[in-house]
């Protein structure tokens, strides 16, 4: 990933400052400031790509972390034998 150009950072700061000045503090939201910055970047000709949502990144991290630990078959617990399957005879 390449670093953000200084000109784009200046546009982002301007959008954030405009949002801060025009939105009452009790109505300000992180999504609102993000939208204002995206509007400013788009008006200056920058391409704004949607980011991967946080829940998707977390899910991917969890899957990657547990992929090699999971077994596809159930393990019997101590003292409790695995019940026979319906198509098997005891």
C-alpha positions, 0 to 999 in steps of 0.5 A: 500500500502506498502512503497517502499523498500530502495533498490528499491529507490536506483535503481530508483535514479540510473535510474534517474541519468543515464537518466539525464547524458545520455539525453540532457536537451532539449530532456528530458521528464517525460515519458523518465525518467519513462521508464528508471526507469522502465527498471532499476527496471525490470533489478533488478527483481522488478515487474513494474505494470502500474499505473492508468492513470490520466484521469481515476482517475479524471473521477472516482473522478468526477463520485463519487462526482456527483453520488448522486447529479444528477437526472435522470429526467429533472427539469423544469425551472421557467417560462418555462414549460416542453414541452409535450412528443411526445406520450402525449397529451397537 
